[in-house]
């Protein structure tokens, strides 16, 4: 048996270099891999491109990455944190806004080896026509998100969406075994499985480590073949308020 459980979270996570693309599981704070996200901050990883449903509404999890200036580009659906928008309009972070269903399918497609697909979400909007601002500079919009290819299927316009193939994935499970088989709890199951699939290397934090074969077949929401490292979870750690108020970025 290949034992994927790791005692030293930081030692394993340190293989992730600054500048990486990272898919992150979680639905709000539900199923958010805070121990792994805190590890990225503690290891001073920066210039990250994150694929995640939402930033969150405080300075924990992805919000801590944002507050400490570690994110170069956010690709996701709900960047509701005001501090994120302050950085976005100040030209400190890029925003690629993606409809929620399209984001989940882009992750799943990447994990399934599907390069691209057509979807109706976003068709006919600034998310598809090349007018949505990707980034800002001192004089206003610096760059737009490229226009997307469109086709009509059954009389309805669709846009081309690309599968997400992230360098790394970070997810959180309620239970997991040493083989990497994972069970997610309720809404944590929304984005964690597709996020786990689309990373070339996937880290999973678990609330409870169980014995191999203790999880029933119907309890395995993502099989261990997609998971490379299993660690134990930890409580959220907020960003340093001094950093948020304009300290080192």
Phi and psi restraints in degrees (value plus and minus 20) as a CYANA .aco file:
   2 UNK   PHI    -104.2   -64.2
   2 UNK   PSI      93.8   133.8
   3 UNK   PHI    -105.8   -65.8
   3 UNK   PSI      95.2   135.2
   4 UNK   PHI    -119.6   -79.6
   4 UNK   PSI     -17.5    22.5
   5 UNK   PHI     -95.6   -55.6
   5 UNK   PSI     114.5   154.5
   6 UNK   PHI    -142.3  -102.3
   6 UNK   PSI     110.5   150.5
   7 UNK   PHI     -98.4   -58.4
   7 UNK   PSI     -55.6   -15.6
   8 UNK   PHI    -123.5   -83.5
   8 UNK   PSI      75.0   115.0
   9 UNK   PHI     -79.7   -39.7
   9 UNK   PSI     -67.5   -27.5
  10 UNK   PHI     -86.5   -46.5
  10 UNK   PSI     -56.6   -16.6
  11 UNK   PHI     -84.1   -44.1
  11 UNK   PSI     -59.6   -19.6
  12 UNK   PHI     -93.6   -53.6
  12 UNK   PSI     -60.6   -20.6
  13 UNK   PHI     -91.0   -51.0
  13 UNK   PSI     -40.0     0.0
  14 UNK   PHI     -87.4   -47.4
  14 UNK   PSI     -29.6    10.4
  15 UNK   PHI     -91.0   -51.0
  15 UNK   PSI     -37.6     2.4
  16 UNK   PHI     -96.8   -56.8
  16 UNK   PSI      96.0   136.0
  17 UNK   PHI    -105.0   -65.0
  17 UNK   PSI     136.7   176.7
  18 UNK   PHI     -77.7   -37.7
  18 UNK   PSI     126.8   166.8
  19 UNK   PHI      71.1   111.1
  19 UNK   PSI     -19.2    20.8
  20 UNK   PHI     -95.2   -55.2
  20 UNK   PSI     138.9   178.9
  21 UNK   PHI    -117.7   -77.7
  21 UNK   PSI     112.5   152.5
  22 UNK   PHI    -155.3  -115.3
  22 UNK   PSI     102.8   142.8
  23 UNK   PHI    -108.9   -68.9
  23 UNK   PSI     113.4   153.4
  24 UNK   PHI    -144.8  -104.8
  24 UNK   PSI     109.6   149.6
  25 UNK   PHI    -100.8   -60.8
  25 UNK   PSI     156.0   196.0
  26 UNK   PHI      95.0   135.0
  26 UNK   PSI     131.8   171.8
  27 UNK   PHI    -151.5  -111.5
  27 UNK   PSI      75.8   115.8
  28 UNK   PHI      48.1    88.1
  28 UNK   PSI    -157.2  -117.2
  29 UNK   PHI    -105.5   -65.5
  29 UNK   PSI     -28.0    12.0
  30 UNK   PHI     -94.3   -54.3
  30 UNK   PSI     100.2   140.2
  31 UNK   PHI      51.9    91.9
  31 UNK   PSI       1.7    41.7
  32 UNK   PHI    -104.5   -64.5
  32 UNK   PSI     110.7   150.7
  33 UNK   PHI    -101.4   -61.4
  33 UNK   PSI      51.9    91.9
  34 UNK   PHI     -83.2   -43.2
  34 UNK   PSI     -58.2   -18.2
  35 UNK   PHI     -81.0   -41.0
  35 UNK   PSI     -61.1   -21.1
  36 UNK   PHI     -92.0   -52.0
  36 UNK   PSI     -59.6   -19.6
  37 UNK   PHI     -86.5   -46.5
  37 UNK   PSI     -60.0   -20.0
  38 UNK   PHI     -82.9   -42.9
  38 UNK   PSI     -56.4   -16.4
  39 UNK   PHI     -81.7   -41.7
  39 UNK   PSI     -60.7   -20.7
  40 UNK   PHI     -79.9   -39.9
  40 UNK   PSI     -60.8   -20.8
  41 UNK   PHI     -87.6   -47.6
  41 UNK   PSI     -64.8   -24.8
  42 UNK   PHI     -83.5   -43.5
  42 UNK   PSI     -49.3    -9.3
  43 UNK   PHI    -109.0   -69.0
  43 UNK   PSI     -18.2    21.8
  44 UNK   PHI      41.0    81.0
  44 UNK   PSI      23.2    63.2
  45 UNK   PHI    -100.4   -60.4
  45 UNK   PSI     117.6   157.6
  46 UNK   PHI    -158.9  -118.9
  46 UNK   PSI     157.6   197.6
  47 UNK   PHI      37.4    77.4
  47 UNK   PSI      21.1    61.1
  48 UNK   PHI    -111.4   -71.4
  48 UNK   PSI     123.3   163.3
  49 UNK   PHI    -126.3   -86.3
  49 UNK   PSI      91.8   131.8
  50 UNK   PHI    -126.5   -86.5
  50 UNK   PSI     118.3   158.3
  51 UNK   PHI    -128.9   -88.9
  51 UNK   PSI      92.3   132.3
  52 UNK   PHI    -178.0  -138.0
  52 UNK   PSI     128.7   168.7
  53 UNK   PHI     -79.1   -39.1
  53 UNK   PSI     -67.6   -27.6
  54 UNK   PHI    -171.2  -131.2
  54 UNK   PSI     137.9   177.9
  55 UNK   PHI     -94.9   -54.9
  55 UNK   PSI     -55.6   -15.6
  56 UNK   PHI      84.0   124.0
  56 UNK   PSI     154.7   194.7
  57 UNK   PHI    -135.0   -95.0
  57 UNK   PSI      -4.9    35.1
  58 UNK   PHI    -167.1  -127.1
  58 UNK   PSI    -191.2  -151.2
  59 UNK   PHI    -120.1   -80.1
  59 UNK   PSI      15.5    55.5
  60 UNK   PHI    -131.9   -91.9
  60 UNK   PSI     144.4   184.4
  61 UNK   PHI      42.0    82.0
  61 UNK   PSI    -149.8  -109.8
  62 UNK   PHI     -83.5   -43.5
  62 UNK   PSI     -53.1   -13.1
  63 UNK   PHI     -78.9   -38.9
  63 UNK   PSI     -53.7   -13.7
  64 UNK   PHI     -88.8   -48.8
  64 UNK   PSI     -60.4   -20.4
  65 UNK   PHI     -78.3   -38.3
  65 UNK   PSI     -64.1   -24.1
  66 UNK   PHI     -84.7   -44.7
  66 UNK   PSI     -68.7   -28.7
  67 UNK   PHI     -80.9   -40.9
  67 UNK   PSI     -52.9   -12.9
  68 UNK   PHI    -112.4   -72.4
  68 UNK   PSI     -11.1    28.9
  69 UNK   PHI      48.5    88.5
  69 UNK   PSI      14.7    54.7
  70 UNK   PHI    -118.3   -78.3
  70 UNK   PSI     -27.2    12.8
  71 UNK   PHI    -124.6   -84.6
  71 UNK   PSI     106.4   146.4
  72 UNK   PHI    -107.7   -67.7
  72 UNK   PSI     -62.7   -22.7
  73 UNK   PHI    -161.3  -121.3
  73 UNK   PSI     117.3   157.3
  74 UNK   PHI    -130.1   -90.1
  74 UNK   PSI     100.9   140.9
  75 UNK   PHI    -132.8   -92.8
  75 UNK   PSI      89.9   129.9
  76 UNK   PHI    -196.4  -156.4
  76 UNK   PSI    -187.3  -147.3
  77 UNK   PHI    -131.2   -91.2
  77 UNK   PSI     -52.2   -12.2
  78 UNK   PHI    -155.4  -115.4
  78 UNK   PSI      57.4    97.4
  79 UNK   PHI    -104.6   -64.6
  79 UNK   PSI      53.5    93.5
  80 UNK   PHI    -104.7   -64.7
  80 UNK   PSI     -29.6    10.4
  81 UNK   PHI     -90.6   -50.6
  81 UNK   PSI     104.7   144.7
  82 UNK   PHI     -79.3   -39.3
  82 UNK   PSI     -57.2   -17.2
  83 UNK   PHI     -80.0   -40.0
  83 UNK   PSI     -53.5   -13.5
  84 UNK   PHI     -81.9   -41.9
  84 UNK   PSI     -65.9   -25.9
  85 UNK   PHI     -86.6   -46.6
  85 UNK   PSI     -53.8   -13.8
  86 UNK   PHI     -79.9   -39.9
  86 UNK   PSI     -64.0   -24.0
  87 UNK   PHI     -89.4   -49.4
  87 UNK   PSI     -58.5   -18.5
  88 UNK   PHI     -81.3   -41.3
  88 UNK   PSI     -71.3   -31.3
  89 UNK   PHI     -92.8   -52.8
  89 UNK   PSI     -38.0     2.0
  90 UNK   PHI    -106.8   -66.8
  90 UNK   PSI     -20.5    19.5
  91 UNK   PHI      59.6    99.6
  91 UNK   PSI      -0.4    39.6
  92 UNK   PHI    -114.8   -74.8
  92 UNK   PSI     -34.9     5.1
  93 UNK   PHI    -169.3  -129.3
  93 UNK   PSI     126.6   166.6
  94 UNK   PHI    -117.2   -77.2
  94 UNK   PSI     131.1   171.1
  95 UNK   PHI    -147.8  -107.8
  95 UNK   PSI      98.1   138.1
  96 UNK   PHI    -130.8   -90.8
  96 UNK   PSI      81.4   121.4
  97 UNK   PHI    -104.0   -64.0
  97 UNK   PSI     109.8   149.8
  98 UNK   PHI    -150.3  -110.3
  98 UNK   PSI     111.9   151.9
  99 UNK   PHI     -73.3   -33.3
  99 UNK   PSI     123.8   163.8
 100 UNK   PHI     -78.1   -38.1
 100 UNK   PSI     -66.5   -26.5
 101 UNK   PHI     -84.8   -44.8
 101 UNK   PSI     -58.2   -18.2
 102 UNK   PHI     -85.3   -45.3
 102 UNK   PSI     -57.0   -17.0
 103 UNK   PHI     -83.4   -43.4
 103 UNK   PSI     -67.3   -27.3
 104 UNK   PHI     -80.2   -40.2
 104 UNK   PSI     -61.5   -21.5
 105 UNK   PHI     -92.0   -52.0
 105 UNK   PSI     -53.5   -13.5
 106 UNK   PHI     -83.1   -43.1
 106 UNK   PSI     -60.0   -20.0
 107 UNK   PHI     -85.3   -45.3
 107 UNK   PSI     -67.9   -27.9
 108 UNK   PHI     -82.4   -42.4
 108 UNK   PSI     -60.0   -20.0
 109 UNK   PHI     -82.3   -42.3
 109 UNK   PSI     -64.2   -24.2
 110 UNK   PHI     -79.3   -39.3
 110 UNK   PSI     -62.3   -22.3
 111 UNK   PHI     -86.7   -46.7
 111 UNK   PSI     -46.5    -6.5
 112 UNK   PHI    -112.2   -72.2
 112 UNK   PSI     -19.3    20.7
 113 UNK   PHI      59.3    99.3
 113 UNK   PSI      -0.9    39.1
 114 UNK   PHI    -112.9   -72.9
 114 UNK   PSI      99.5   139.5
 115 UNK   PHI     -90.1   -50.1
 115 UNK   PSI     -58.5   -18.5
 116 UNK   PHI    -183.0  -143.0
 116 UNK   PSI     144.8   184.8
 117 UNK   PHI    -177.3  -137.3
 117 UNK   PSI     144.3   184.3
 118 UNK   PHI    -123.6   -83.6
 118 UNK   PSI     118.0   158.0
 119 UNK   PHI    -161.1  -121.1
 119 UNK   PSI     129.1   169.1
 120 UNK   PHI     -98.1   -58.1
 120 UNK   PSI     -42.1    -2.1
 121 UNK   PHI     -81.2   -41.2
 121 UNK   PSI     110.0   150.0
 122 UNK   PHI      69.3   109.3
 122 UNK   PSI     -31.8     8.2
 123 UNK   PHI     -81.9   -41.9
 123 UNK   PSI     118.1   158.1
 124 UNK   PHI      57.2    97.2
 124 UNK   PSI      -8.8    31.2
 125 UNK   PHI    -139.7   -99.7
 125 UNK   PSI     154.3   194.3
 126 UNK   PHI     -88.8   -48.8
 126 UNK   PSI     -32.5     7.5
 127 UNK   PHI     -91.5   -51.5
 127 UNK   PSI     -37.8     2.2
 128 UNK   PHI    -137.0   -97.0
 128 UNK   PSI     -40.0     0.0
 129 UNK   PHI    -114.7   -74.7
 129 UNK   PSI     -14.6    25.4
 130 UNK   PHI      67.1   107.1
 130 UNK   PSI      -9.2    30.8
 131 UNK   PHI    -123.7   -83.7
 131 UNK   PSI     -24.4    15.6
 132 UNK   PHI     -99.8   -59.8
 132 UNK   PSI     109.6   149.6
 133 UNK   PHI     -90.9   -50.9
 133 UNK   PSI     100.1   140.1
 134 UNK   PHI     -97.3   -57.3
 134 UNK   PSI     -59.9   -19.9
 135 UNK   PHI    -172.9  -132.9
 135 UNK   PSI     139.1   179.1
 136 UNK   PHI    -136.9   -96.9
 136 UNK   PSI     134.0   174.0
 137 UNK   PHI    -148.3  -108.3
 137 UNK   PSI    -192.9  -152.9
 138 UNK   PHI     -79.2   -39.2
 138 UNK   PSI     -47.6    -7.6
 139 UNK   PHI    -125.3   -85.3
 139 UNK   PSI      -2.2    37.8
 140 UNK   PHI      92.8   132.8
 140 UNK   PSI    -167.1  -127.1
 141 UNK   PHI     -83.5   -43.5
 141 UNK   PSI     107.0   147.0
 142 UNK   PHI    -114.4   -74.4
 142 UNK   PSI     -58.0   -18.0
 143 UNK   PHI    -173.3  -133.3
 143 UNK   PSI     125.1   165.1
 144 UNK   PHI    -125.3   -85.3
 144 UNK   PSI     135.4   175.4
 145 UNK   PHI     -86.0   -46.0
 145 UNK   PSI     111.8   151.8
 146 UNK   PHI     -78.5   -38.5
 146 UNK   PSI     126.8   166.8
 147 UNK   PHI     -83.4   -43.4
 147 UNK   PSI     128.0   168.0
 148 UNK   PHI    -121.3   -81.3
 148 UNK   PSI     125.2   165.2
 149 UNK   PHI     -83.9   -43.9
 149 UNK   PSI     121.0   161.0
 150 UNK   PHI    -145.1  -105.1
 150 UNK   PSI     131.4   171.4
 151 UNK   PHI    -165.8  -125.8
 151 UNK   PSI     136.6   176.6
 152 UNK   PHI    -124.6   -84.6
 152 UNK   PSI     105.4   145.4
 153 UNK   PHI    -143.4  -103.4
 153 UNK   PSI     106.8   146.8
 154 UNK   PHI      32.8    72.8
 154 UNK   PSI      17.7    57.7
 155 UNK   PHI      59.1    99.1
 155 UNK   PSI     -11.9    28.1
 156 UNK   PHI    -144.8  -104.8
 156 UNK   PSI     116.1   156.1
 157 UNK   PHI     -93.2   -53.2
 157 UNK   PSI     116.7   156.7
 158 UNK   PHI    -145.5  -105.5
 158 UNK   PSI     135.0   175.0
 159 UNK   PHI    -135.9   -95.9
 159 UNK   PSI     131.4   171.4
 160 UNK   PHI    -100.2   -60.2
 160 UNK   PSI     104.6   144.6
 161 UNK   PHI    -137.3   -97.3
 161 UNK   PSI     121.4   161.4
 162 UNK   PHI    -119.7   -79.7
 162 UNK   PSI     120.3   160.3
 163 UNK   PHI     -82.0   -42.0
 163 UNK   PSI     127.2   167.2
 164 UNK   PHI    -112.7   -72.7
 164 UNK   PSI     102.7   142.7
 165 UNK   PHI    -139.6   -99.6
 165 UNK   PSI      68.7   108.7
 166 UNK   PHI    -103.6   -63.6
 166 UNK   PSI     133.2   173.2
 167 UNK   PHI     -84.1   -44.1
 167 UNK   PSI     -62.3   -22.3
 168 UNK   PHI    -160.1  -120.1
 168 UNK   PSI     135.8   175.8
 169 UNK   PHI    -148.1  -108.1
 169 UNK   PSI     122.7   162.7
 170 UNK   PHI    -144.9  -104.9
 170 UNK   PSI     102.1   142.1
 171 UNK   PHI    -156.0  -116.0
 171 UNK   PSI     146.7   186.7
 172 UNK   PHI    -153.2  -113.2
 172 UNK   PSI     114.0   154.0
 173 UNK   PHI    -142.5  -102.5
 173 UNK   PSI     135.3   175.3
 174 UNK   PHI     -90.6   -50.6
 174 UNK   PSI     -64.1   -24.1
 175 UNK   PHI    -156.2  -116.2
 175 UNK   PSI     130.4   170.4
 176 UNK   PHI    -178.2  -138.2
 176 UNK   PSI     135.4   175.4
 177 UNK   PHI    -131.7   -91.7
 177 UNK   PSI     159.5   199.5
 178 UNK   PHI     -90.5   -50.5
 178 UNK   PSI     -34.0     6.0
 179 UNK   PHI    -104.1   -64.1
 179 UNK   PSI     -31.6     8.4
 180 UNK   PHI      75.9   115.9
 180 UNK   PSI     -15.3    24.7
 181 UNK   PHI     -88.7   -48.7
 181 UNK   PSI     113.4   153.4
 182 UNK   PHI    -147.4  -107.4
 182 UNK   PSI     127.6   167.6
 183 UNK   PHI    -143.4  -103.4
 183 UNK   PSI     108.9   148.9
 184 UNK   PHI    -125.2   -85.2
 184 UNK   PSI     132.7   172.7
 185 UNK   PHI    -124.3   -84.3
 185 UNK   PSI      99.9   139.9
 186 UNK   PHI      29.7    69.7
 186 UNK   PSI    -142.9  -102.9
 187 UNK   PHI     -88.0   -48.0
 187 UNK   PSI     -33.8     6.2
 188 UNK   PHI     -85.9   -45.9
 188 UNK   PSI     -33.7     6.3
 189 UNK   PHI    -101.0   -61.0
 189 UNK   PSI     -30.1     9.9
 190 UNK   PHI     -83.3   -43.3
 190 UNK   PSI     -77.0   -37.0
 191 UNK   PHI    -129.1   -89.1
 191 UNK   PSI     -36.2     3.8
 192 UNK   PHI     -83.6   -43.6
 192 UNK   PSI     -66.4   -26.4
 193 UNK   PHI     -80.7   -40.7
 193 UNK   PSI     -69.5   -29.5
 194 UNK   PHI     -85.3   -45.3
 194 UNK   PSI     -54.1   -14.1
 195 UNK   PHI     -84.4   -44.4
 195 UNK   PSI     -60.7   -20.7
 196 UNK   PHI     -82.8   -42.8
 196 UNK   PSI     -52.6   -12.6
 197 UNK   PHI     -93.9   -53.9
 197 UNK   PSI     -52.6   -12.6
 198 UNK   PHI    -112.1   -72.1
 198 UNK   PSI     -22.1    17.9
 199 UNK   PHI    -110.9   -70.9
 199 UNK   PSI     122.4   162.4
 200 UNK   PHI     -88.0   -48.0
 200 UNK   PSI     -50.5   -10.5
 201 UNK   PHI    -153.4  -113.4
 201 UNK   PSI     108.3   148.3
 202 UNK   PHI    -140.6  -100.6
 202 UNK   PSI     108.8   148.8
 203 UNK   PHI    -124.2   -84.2
 203 UNK   PSI     113.8   153.8
 204 UNK   PHI    -145.1  -105.1
 204 UNK   PSI     106.8   146.8
 205 UNK   PHI    -119.4   -79.4
 205 UNK   PSI     122.3   162.3
 206 UNK   PHI    -146.6  -106.6
 206 UNK   PSI     124.3   164.3
 207 UNK   PHI     -95.9   -55.9
 207 UNK   PSI     -51.8   -11.8
 208 UNK   PHI    -158.7  -118.7
 208 UNK   PSI     102.7   142.7
 209 UNK   PHI    -112.8   -72.8
 209 UNK   PSI     101.7   141.7
 210 UNK   PHI    -133.5   -93.5
 210 UNK   PSI     146.5   186.5
 211 UNK   PHI     -91.7   -51.7
 211 UNK   PSI     131.2   171.2
 212 UNK   PHI     -77.7   -37.7
 212 UNK   PSI     115.3   155.3
 213 UNK   PHI      57.9    97.9
 213 UNK   PSI     -18.4    21.6
 214 UNK   PHI     -95.6   -55.6
 214 UNK   PSI     -51.2   -11.2
 215 UNK   PHI     -95.7   -55.7
 215 UNK   PSI     109.2   149.2
 216 UNK   PHI     -91.1   -51.1
 216 UNK   PSI     140.8   180.8
 217 UNK   PHI     -77.1   -37.1
 217 UNK   PSI     -58.7   -18.7
 218 UNK   PHI     -98.7   -58.7
 218 UNK   PSI     -28.1    11.9
 219 UNK   PHI    -113.2   -73.2
 219 UNK   PSI     -27.2    12.8
 220 UNK   PHI    -108.4   -68.4
 220 UNK   PSI      86.5   126.5
 221 UNK   PHI    -108.3   -68.3
 221 UNK   PSI     -43.1    -3.1
 222 UNK   PHI    -163.9  -123.9
 222 UNK   PSI     106.5   146.5
 223 UNK   PHI     -96.5   -56.5
 223 UNK   PSI     137.5   177.5
 224 UNK   PHI     -82.0   -42.0
 224 UNK   PSI     -36.7     3.3
 225 UNK   PHI     -80.8   -40.8
 225 UNK   PSI     -44.8    -4.8
 226 UNK   PHI    -108.9   -68.9
 226 UNK   PSI     -28.1    11.9
 227 UNK   PHI    -131.3   -91.3
 227 UNK   PSI     115.2   155.2
 228 UNK   PHI    -126.2   -86.2
 228 UNK   PSI     -54.6   -14.6
 229 UNK   PHI    -159.0  -119.0
 229 UNK   PSI     116.8   156.8
 230 UNK   PHI    -140.6  -100.6
 230 UNK   PSI     108.5   148.5
 231 UNK   PHI    -151.9  -111.9
 231 UNK   PSI     146.6   186.6
 232 UNK   PHI    -105.9   -65.9
 232 UNK   PSI     130.2   170.2
 233 UNK   PHI    -100.7   -60.7
 233 UNK   PSI     153.8   193.8
 234 UNK   PHI    -171.1  -131.1
 234 UNK   PSI     147.0   187.0
 235 UNK   PHI     -90.1   -50.1
 235 UNK   PSI     130.8   170.8
 236 UNK   PHI     -80.9   -40.9
 236 UNK   PSI     124.8   164.8
 237 UNK   PHI    -142.1  -102.1
 237 UNK   PSI     101.0   141.0
 238 UNK   PHI     -94.6   -54.6
 238 UNK   PSI     141.4   181.4
 239 UNK   PHI     -86.1   -46.1
 239 UNK   PSI     136.4   176.4
 240 UNK   PHI     -86.8   -46.8
 240 UNK   PSI     100.3   140.3
 241 UNK   PHI     -74.5   -34.5
 241 UNK   PSI     -53.6   -13.6
 242 UNK   PHI     -83.6   -43.6
 242 UNK   PSI     -55.5   -15.5
 243 UNK   PHI     -88.0   -48.0
 243 UNK   PSI     -60.9   -20.9
 244 UNK   PHI     -84.0   -44.0
 244 UNK   PSI     -54.7   -14.7
 245 UNK   PHI    -101.3   -61.3
 245 UNK   PSI     -13.1    26.9
 246 UNK   PHI      98.1   138.1
 246 UNK   PSI      -0.5    39.5
 247 UNK   PHI     -93.7   -53.7
 247 UNK   PSI    -178.1  -138.1
 248 UNK   PHI     -77.6   -37.6
 248 UNK   PSI     111.2   151.2
